Amino acid sequence: MVHIQDFDGANVEPHWGYADRVVPCKNDAGSCAYLDAVYGAHDVGMTYVGIMWIVICSILLLWALYRSLTPGPRGKRTAALRALLHRYLLPNIAPPRPGWARRAVTSIFGHATRLQVLLVAGMLAYLAVFSFVGITYQTWVTPVKNSDPQVYNTRTSLGPWADRVGVLAYALTPLSILLGARESLLSALTGVPYQQFTFLHRWVGHVIFAQSALHTIGWCIVEIRLYQPQPQVAREWIVQTYMVWGIVAMILLLLLWFLATPWGQRLTGYETFRKAHYVLAMVYIGACWGHWDGLKCFLLPSLLLWGADRGLRLLRTALLHHRVIGGGVGVFTTFACRITPFHDAHDAARLDVKASVPAAPGQHYFLTFPRGSIWQSHPFTPLSVSDDGLAFIVRARRGETRKLLALGPETPVILSGPYGPDISAPRESSVLAIAGGTGIAYVLPVLLEQRCKGPVQLVWCVRERADVEWIKPEMAQLRQASVSVTIHVTREAVAPQEKMVSGAVSEAATPGELDVVDKLAAMSTETPPETPLETPDISAEKPFIASSDETAPLTRLERYESGRCVVDSVIGSFLNKTSGHSRVYVSGPAAMVAEARHAVACRADPKASRKYGDDVEFFYDERLD
């Protein structure tokens, strides 16, 4: 707007985030009216942006206040509210039945829940409305100074509108940084794991890219077509400093957007995408500052949030490896990691890290292997936590994890964490854990705590019978606990005599107790191979035997089934036979998690929860989605 105004002998009126305006206007009437429209639209747009951030901050503060004031059990009313939210907002946005509609929706939103899509829809609706309101829609034909009278400028509302979407793109930048942070302020305020903000982070990025592209296209039309004389105006415009930085910012944003798409990640690999994303994002913000420093009120917080996230990550790692956490103060040293490969078709390996560090059920660490690459880290959930250290299961498919198998039996490792909430089950809970493959790491620590009074059931889907060896030490612990274990083997047939495999029976068991075990084993061999794959209620069969002088079970029966697990039937059977507070934990392929969401949602009953206090909480590993 500077080139339109005459600064000689005039007063200057500041406008937050925009060029100062000369008052009174000394141009022709059309240009003055156009300037009124431009500055008025900008001021209104900044007001809308302020309202947007006030709403966001207010919601977060109220959420944090509610959590701090009601930290304990919240009764039947909370159970009813949770059931209501589960019923209508927990399922995937994609239809549960396979078909073209499901494929189409999944191609756009992935495996997002209705709640996630609802939040994105609300954001898009707000931006769609306030990208257009408060703008004077009119065309002004104005003369060009010191030029032929036949040459004139066409000034339209396209300029103010392009400015508006540009301001909104700047205003969303801090939100994008917040949603993508690992050391998440949003998680600290809401208790929601940082991984579950990834979907919103991705869509805010799409919106910023679309707004920036529209802003660029709008001003290209104005400066290259509507302003005269051409091509003189376009040539003078494109070489200005702010325009050069604008072009740089748009190129960087295009790279950011493309590399974040599935096609970009397949082209470069996930590790390359992640590191490039960090660097390009900060250079992009710097280019935006060079393009229009009047809006640094949005860019400076973005840089500070990015720096705080990286700084806290380094601090967390330093505290672990300087032994400030878990072992006293010392110099920075790596931890020893023993690699035990399983020579199967999946190239799985067990990592036992000798580190006395904290980790609650559901939390995960980022592991860096210096012998492979100091620049790459990968998130893994510990199978178990003991005084000897942490145990992880990894699948060495490709990239850095593939290199693990070539590092030898031992290698140094650098840890960063723990991240994520504590998902330990309360004592009064009933627990159902469903896992697929290496997803067992997410649910197993909950079961190993052995703290629940209600029924505890594990359903684990593996490809081969030998995969159970991944967690052989932990399975021995489960055999000593009252946990019903059902293992589905999807790529091997399970012989009838293997349908029920008993663990070691205590020497203190009486002959009558041993007879019960024998009868259960005999019953399992009579089960025909065609038996439906619905997980039975093992707890009802009472497959535990306790001696007269011990309270712990003396034996553990694991049930093996051929074929895939019917998640809906498993959850339905479990919830139908439990009451009070129940927890369902799921970790595995995206399809398994989606089916579990749908099953829990279909059985959520707000009226019953309000009347009887039945409450079902659902936990899943978002990183596997």
QUICOR-V78194 format. One record per backbone hydrogen bond with DSSP energy under -0.5 kcal/mol. NH is the residue of the N-H (numbers start at 0). CO is the residue of the C=O. E is the energy in kcal/mol with one decimal. If there is no record, write none. Layout:
BEGIN
((NH & CO & E) (NH & CO & E))
END
This chain:
BEGIN
((3 & 0 & -0.7) (4 & 0 & -0.9) (4 & 1 & -0.7) (6 & 4 & -0.6) (9 & 6 & -1.0) (10 & 22 & -1.8) (12 & 20 & -3.9) (13 & 11 & -0.6) (17 & 14 & -2.3) (20 & 12 & -3.0) (22 & 10 & -2.8) (31 & 27 & -2.4) (32 & 28 & -2.4) (33 & 29 & -2.2) (34 & 30 & -2.5) (35 & 31 & -2.2) (36 & 32 & -2.0) (37 & 33 & -2.5) (38 & 34 & -2.7) (39 & 35 & -2.1) (40 & 36 & -2.3) (41 & 37 & -2.1) (42 & 38 & -2.5) (43 & 39 & -2.2) (44 & 40 & -2.4) (45 & 41 & -2.4) (46 & 42 & -1.6) (47 & 43 & -2.2) (48 & 44 & -2.2) (49 & 45 & -2.3) (50 & 46 & -2.4) (51 & 47 & -2.3) (52 & 48 & -2.2) (53 & 49 & -2.3) (54 & 50 & -2.4) (55 & 51 & -2.2) (56 & 52 & -2.6) (57 & 53 & -2.4) (58 & 54 & -2.4) (59 & 55 & -2.1) (60 & 56 & -2.5) (61 & 57 & -2.6) (62 & 58 & -2.3) (63 & 59 & -2.5) (64 & 60 & -2.5) (65 & 61 & -2.5) (66 & 62 & -2.2) (67 & 63 & -2.1) (68 & 64 & -1.9) (69 & 65 & -1.6) (77 & 73 & -0.9) (78 & 74 & -1.8) (79 & 75 & -2.5) (80 & 76 & -2.1) (81 & 77 & -2.7) (82 & 78 & -2.3) (83 & 79 & -2.1) (84 & 80 & -2.4) (85 & 81 & -2.8) (86 & 82 & -2.4) (87 & 83 & -1.7) (88 & 84 & -2.7) (89 & 84 & -0.8) (89 & 85 & -0.9) (90 & 85 & -0.5) (92 & 111 & -2.6) (102 & 98 & -2.1) (103 & 99 & -2.6) (104 & 100 & -2.5) (105 & 101 & -2.5) (106 & 102 & -1.9) (107 & 103 & -0.8) (107 & 104 & -0.8) (108 & 104 & -3.0) (109 & 105 & -2.1) (111 & 108 & -0.8) (113 & 90 & -2.3) (114 & 88 & -2.0) (116 & 112 & -2.1) (117 & 113 & -2.6) (118 & 114 & -2.2) (119 & 115 & -2.0) (120 & 116 & -2.8) (121 & 117 & -2.5) (122 & 118 & -2.2) (123 & 119 & -2.7) (124 & 120 & -2.5) (125 & 121 & -2.2) (126 & 122 & -2.5) (127 & 123 & -2.7) (128 & 124 & -2.2) (129 & 125 & -2.6) (130 & 126 & -0.9) (131 & 128 & -1.5) (132 & 128 & -1.9) (134 & 131 & -0.8) (136 & 134 & -0.7) (137 & 135 & -0.9) (139 & 154 & -3.8) (141 & 139 & -0.7) (141 & 152 & -2.4) (143 & 150 & -1.0) (144 & 142 & -0.5) (146 & 143 & -0.9) (150 & 147 & -2.4) (152 & 141 & -3.2) (153 & 225 & -1.8) (154 & 139 & -3.6) (154 & 152 & -0.7) (155 & 153 & -0.5) (158 & 155 & -0.8) (160 & 156 & -2.1) (161 & 157 & -2.6) (162 & 158 & -2.2) (163 & 159 & -2.1) (164 & 160 & -2.2) (165 & 161 & -1.6) (166 & 162 & -2.5) (167 & 163 & -2.2) (168 & 164 & -1.8) (169 & 165 & -2.0) (170 & 166 & -2.5) (171 & 167 & -1.6) (172 & 168 & -0.6) (172 & 169 & -1.1) (173 & 169 & -0.5) (175 & 171 & -2.2) (176 & 172 & -1.9) (177 & 173 & -2.4) (178 & 174 & -2.5) (179 & 175 & -1.4) (180 & 176 & -0.6) (180 & 177 & -0.8) (183 & 181 & -1.8) (187 & 183 & -1.6) (188 & 184 & -1.8) (189 & 185 & -2.5) (190 & 186 & -2.6) (195 & 192 & -1.3) (196 & 193 & -1.5) (197 & 194 & -1.5) (200 & 196 & -2.6) (201 & 197 & -2.5) (202 & 198 & -2.0) (203 & 199 & -2.7) (204 & 200 & -1.9) (205 & 201 & -1.8) (206 & 202 & -2.3) (207 & 203 & -2.6) (208 & 204 & -2.3) (209 & 205 & -2.5) (210 & 206 & -2.9) (211 & 207 & -2.5) (212 & 208 & -2.4) (213 & 209 & -2.4) (214 & 210 & -2.6) (215 & 211 & -2.4) (216 & 212 & -2.7) (217 & 213 & -2.7) (218 & 214 & -2.1) (219 & 215 & -2.0) (220 & 216 & -2.2) (221 & 217 & -1.9) (222 & 218 & -2.7) (223 & 219 & -2.3) (224 & 220 & -1.8) (225 & 220 & -1.7) (226 & 221 & -2.2) (232 & 228 & -2.4) (234 & 230 & -2.4) (235 & 231 & -2.3) (236 & 232 & -2.1) (237 & 233 & -2.4) (238 & 234 & -0.8) (239 & 236 & -1.2) (242 & 239 & -0.5) (243 & 239 & -2.2) (244 & 240 & -2.2) (245 & 241 & -1.6) (246 & 242 & -2.4) (247 & 243 & -2.2) (248 & 244 & -2.7) (249 & 245 & -2.2) (250 & 246 & -2.2) (251 & 247 & -2.4) (252 & 248 & -2.4) (253 & 249 & -2.1) (254 & 250 & -2.1) (255 & 251 & -2.7) (256 & 252 & -2.7) (257 & 253 & -2.6) (258 & 254 & -2.6) (259 & 255 & -1.1) (260 & 256 & -0.5) (260 & 257 & -1.4) (263 & 257 & -0.7) (264 & 260 & -2.4) (265 & 261 & -2.1) (266 & 262 & -1.8) (267 & 263 & -2.2) (268 & 264 & -2.5) (272 & 268 & -2.2) (273 & 269 & -2.6) (274 & 270 & -2.0) (275 & 271 & -2.6) (276 & 272 & -2.5) (277 & 273 & -1.7) (278 & 274 & -1.9) (279 & 275 & -2.9) (280 & 276 & -1.9) (281 & 277 & -1.4) (282 & 278 & -2.2) (283 & 279 & -2.6) (284 & 280 & -2.0) (285 & 281 & -2.1) (286 & 282 & -2.3) (287 & 283 & -2.4) (288 & 284 & -1.9) (289 & 285 & -2.0) (290 & 286 & -1.9) (291 & 287 & -2.5) (294 & 291 & -1.4) (295 & 292 & -1.6) (297 & 294 & -1.9) (298 & 294 & -0.9) (299 & 295 & -2.9) (301 & 297 & -1.0) (302 & 298 & -2.3) (303 & 299 & -2.5) (304 & 300 & -2.7) (305 & 301 & -2.3) (306 & 302 & -2.6) (307 & 303 & -2.6) (308 & 304 & -2.2) (309 & 305 & -2.1) (310 & 306 & -2.8) (311 & 307 & -2.6) (312 & 308 & -1.7) (313 & 309 & -2.2) (314 & 310 & -2.4) (315 & 311 & -2.5) (316 & 312 & -2.2) (317 & 313 & -2.8) (318 & 314 & -2.5) (319 & 315 & -1.6) (320 & 316 & -2.5) (321 & 317 & -2.2) (322 & 319 & -0.8) (323 & 318 & -1.7) (324 & 318 & -2.0) (325 & 323 & -0.6) (329 & 321 & -2.5) (332 & 320 & -1.6) (334 & 412 & -2.5) (335 & 353 & -0.5) (336 & 410 & -1.7) (337 & 351 & -2.6) (338 & 336 & -0.5) (338 & 408 & -3.1) (339 & 337 & -0.6) (339 & 349 & -2.9) (340 & 338 & -0.6) (341 & 347 & -3.0) (342 & 340 & -0.6) (343 & 341 & -2.7) (346 & 343 & -1.1) (347 & 341 & -0.5) (348 & 393 & -2.3) (349 & 339 & -2.5) (350 & 391 & -2.9) (351 & 337 & -2.4) (351 & 349 & -0.5) (352 & 350 & -0.6) (352 & 389 & -2.8) (353 & 335 & -2.6) (353 & 351 & -0.6) (354 & 352 & -1.7) (356 & 354 & -1.5) (362 & 359 & -2.2) (363 & 418 & -2.2) (364 & 379 & -2.6) (365 & 415 & -2.9) (366 & 364 & -0.5) (366 & 377 & -2.8) (367 & 413 & -2.3) (369 & 367 & -0.7) (371 & 368 & -1.7) (372 & 368 & -2.1) (375 & 372 & -0.8) (377 & 366 & -1.8) (379 & 364 & -3.0) (381 & 362 & -0.6) (382 & 390 & -3.9) (383 & 390 & -0.7) (385 & 388 & -2.2) (388 & 385 & -0.8) (389 & 352 & -2.0) (390 & 383 & -1.5) (391 & 350 & -2.9) (393 & 348 & -2.7) (395 & 346 & -2.2) (395 & 393 & -0.6) (396 & 394 & -1.9) (400 & 397 & -0.8) (401 & 397 & -0.7) (402 & 398 & -1.1) (403 & 399 & -0.7) (403 & 400 & -0.6) (404 & 401 & -0.8) (405 & 402 & -1.5) (406 & 403 & -1.8) (410 & 336 & -2.2) (412 & 334 & -2.2) (413 & 367 & -2.7) (415 & 365 & -1.5) (417 & 363 & -0.5) (418 & 363 & -2.6) (422 & 360 & -2.6) (422 & 420 & -0.6) (428 & 425 & -1.7) (429 & 580 & -1.6) (430 & 454 & -2.6) (431 & 582 & -2.5) (432 & 456 & -2.9) (433 & 584 & -3.1) (434 & 458 & -2.5) (435 & 586 & -2.2) (436 & 460 & -3.1) (438 & 435 & -2.0) (439 & 436 & -1.4) (440 & 437 & -1.8) (441 & 438 & -1.3) (442 & 438 & -0.9) (443 & 439 & -2.5) (444 & 440 & -0.6) (445 & 442 & -0.7) (446 & 442 & -1.3) (447 & 443 & -2.3) (448 & 444 & -0.9) (449 & 446 & -1.0) (452 & 426 & -3.5) (453 & 426 & -0.5) (453 & 428 & -1.5) (455 & 481 & -0.6) (456 & 430 & -2.5) (457 & 483 & -3.8) (458 & 432 & -2.9) (459 & 485 & -2.7) (460 & 434 & -2.7) (461 & 459 & -0.6) (461 & 487 & -3.1) (466 & 463 & -1.5) (467 & 464 & -1.4) (468 & 465 & -1.9) (469 & 466 & -1.9) (470 & 467 & -1.3) (471 & 468 & -1.4) (474 & 470 & -2.7) (475 & 471 & -1.6) (476 & 472 & -1.1) (477 & 473 & -2.2) (478 & 474 & -1.8) (479 & 476 & -1.2) (480 & 477 & -1.5) (482 & 477 & -0.6) (482 & 480 & -2.1) (483 & 455 & -2.7) (484 & 482 & -0.6) (484 & 556 & -0.7) (485 & 457 & -2.7) (485 & 483 & -0.5) (486 & 558 & -3.5) (487 & 459 & -2.8) (487 & 485 & -0.5) (488 & 486 & -0.6) (488 & 560 & -3.2) (489 & 461 & -2.7) (489 & 487 & -0.6) (490 & 462 & -2.2) (494 & 492 & -0.6) (497 & 494 & -2.0) (498 & 495 & -1.4) (500 & 557 & -2.5) (501 & 499 & -0.5) (502 & 555 & -1.8) (505 & 553 & -0.5) (508 & 505 & -1.7) (513 & 509 & -2.2) (514 & 510 & -2.0) (515 & 511 & -1.4) (516 & 512 & -1.6) (517 & 513 & -2.4) (518 & 514 & -2.5) (519 & 515 & -2.4) (520 & 516 & -2.4) (521 & 517 & -2.4) (522 & 518 & -2.6) (523 & 519 & -1.9) (524 & 520 & -1.5) (525 & 521 & -0.9) (525 & 522 & -0.7) (526 & 523 & -1.1) (530 & 527 & -1.8) (537 & 535 & -1.6) (539 & 536 & -0.7) (540 & 536 & -0.7) (540 & 537 & -0.9) (541 & 538 & -1.0) (542 & 537 & -0.6) (549 & 546 & -1.1) (553 & 544 & -3.5) (557 & 500 & -2.5) (557 & 555 & -0.6) (558 & 484 & -2.8) (559 & 498 & -2.3) (559 & 557 & -0.5) (560 & 486 & -2.5) (562 & 488 & -2.3) (565 & 532 & -0.6) (566 & 564 & -1.2) (569 & 565 & -2.2) (570 & 566 & -2.6) (571 & 567 & -2.4) (572 & 568 & -2.7) (573 & 569 & -2.1) (574 & 570 & -2.7) (575 & 571 & -2.0) (576 & 572 & -0.8) (576 & 573 & -0.8) (577 & 574 & -0.8) (581 & 579 & -0.5) (581 & 614 & -3.3) (582 & 429 & -2.8) (583 & 616 & -2.8) (584 & 431 & -2.9) (584 & 582 & -0.5) (585 & 618 & -2.2) (586 & 433 & -1.9) (592 & 588 & -2.1) (593 & 589 & -2.6) (594 & 590 & -2.2) (595 & 591 & -2.1) (596 & 592 & -2.4) (597 & 593 & -2.2) (598 & 594 & -2.3) (599 & 595 & -2.5) (600 & 596 & -2.6) (601 & 597 & -2.4) (602 & 598 & -1.1) (603 & 600 & -1.1) (608 & 604 & -2.3) (609 & 605 & -2.3) (610 & 606 & -2.0) (611 & 607 & -3.4) (612 & 607 & -0.6) (612 & 608 & -1.4) (613 & 607 & -0.6) (614 & 579 & -2.4) (616 & 581 & -2.5) (618 & 583 & -2.8) (620 & 585 & -1.4) (621 & 619 & -1.1) (623 & 620 & -1.3) (624 & 621 & -2.0))
END
